[in-house]
Structures are given as C-alpha cells and as structure tokens.
Amino acid sequence: MVLRRLLRLYIHLNQVYHNSDDLVLLADSNEDLQVMLDAVHGFCRKFRIQLNVKKTEVVVFGKKGTNHSAIYYNGRKIKEV
C-alpha cells in the first residue's frame, strides 16, 4: 500500500513541479508519512528544490493524547500543530 502511494506521490510531484509550491501528504500512520516525506526529499534533491522546513507542519487527526513519533525532513524535526 505504501509503495502504491509513493508511486502516486512521485507522479503527482512530477505533474506539479512547475505549477505549485504547496503539497499535502495524507498517511494512515507516522511510519507511512515518514516514508512519503523521505520520497519527497529524494525528489527535491534530484531536481534541486529546497523545501522550507520552517513553513512545513504536521497535523495529526485522531484521539487526543495518542502517542506518536516525530516526523523529520532531512534530519530536521517538523513542527506539529
């Protein structure tokens, strides 16, 4: 399932590469989101695009107080809101 999402993400990134500067990733788990974000990092590195981590945020939907791990982009922790 994650591989299918990664393929769709890569296709989407190729389509919006020149047209947009916003991106939304949806995942069922922190692990899936981290894999997707790592793929975004690989894409950005390949095409020499810089993602502004200061403007990047993670929103968690679910039961309040549920324990989950932090999300990172290129080793930098992403702010959770």
Contacts in CASP RR format, 6 or more apart in sequence:
PFRMAT RR
TARGET T0000
AUTHOR 0000-0000-0000
METHOD contacts of the structure
MODEL  1
MVLRRLLRLYIHLNQVYHNSDDLVLLADSNEDLQVMLDAVHGFCRKFRIQ
LNVKKTEVVVFGKKGTNHSAIYYNGRKIKEV
1 32 0 8 1.000
2 32 0 8 1.000
2 35 0 8 1.000
2 36 0 8 1.000
5 27 0 8 1.000
5 32 0 8 1.000
5 36 0 8 1.000
6 35 0 8 1.000
6 36 0 8 1.000
6 39 0 8 1.000
9 25 0 8 1.000
9 36 0 8 1.000
9 39 0 8 1.000
9 40 0 8 1.000
10 39 0 8 1.000
10 43 0 8 1.000
13 23 0 8 1.000
13 40 0 8 1.000
13 43 0 8 1.000
16 23 0 8 1.000
17 47 0 8 1.000
17 49 0 8 1.000
23 40 0 8 1.000
25 33 0 8 1.000
25 36 0 8 1.000
25 37 0 8 1.000
25 40 0 8 1.000
27 33 0 8 1.000
27 36 0 8 1.000
30 68 0 8 1.000
30 69 0 8 1.000
30 71 0 8 1.000
33 58 0 8 1.000
33 71 0 8 1.000
34 71 0 8 1.000
34 72 0 8 1.000
37 71 0 8 1.000
37 72 0 8 1.000
37 73 0 8 1.000
37 78 0 8 1.000
40 51 0 8 1.000
40 73 0 8 1.000
41 51 0 8 1.000
41 73 0 8 1.000
41 74 0 8 1.000
43 49 0 8 1.000
44 50 0 8 1.000
44 51 0 8 1.000
51 73 0 8 1.000
51 74 0 8 1.000
53 73 0 8 1.000
53 74 0 8 1.000
53 76 0 8 1.000
53 78 0 8 1.000
56 73 0 8 1.000
56 78 0 8 1.000
56 79 0 8 1.000
57 78 0 8 1.000
57 79 0 8 1.000
57 80 0 8 1.000
57 81 0 8 1.000
58 71 0 8 1.000
58 78 0 8 1.000
58 79 0 8 1.000
58 80 0 8 1.000
58 81 0 8 1.000
59 80 0 8 1.000
59 81 0 8 1.000
60 66 0 8 1.000
60 68 0 8 1.000
60 80 0 8 1.000
70 77 0 8 1.000
70 78 0 8 1.000
70 80 0 8 1.000
71 77 0 8 1.000
71 78 0 8 1.000
71 80 0 8 1.000
72 78 0 8 1.000
END
